């Protein structure tokens, strides 16, 4: 009986893990879609983003870079100073 309870608990934990991963993927996808829409990037790929970055001046690039850093650093760890490089 203990074995079946353990399997059930591990199964429930796996379902929760998959749900959390799916939520993070959806958040990142939403963020990227917002970036593409805001900067008028038609090609939804890294190449389209790179082409747009080449056209930016330094101020626009630093703003975009800061937004990416803020978005992805906030998700990688809990303490901000641990992500600073």
ABEGO torsion letter per residue (X at the ends): XAAAAAAAAAAAAAAAAAAAAAAAAAAAAAAAAAAAAAAGBABBBAAAAAAAAAABBAAAAAAAAAAAAAAAAAAABABAAAABX
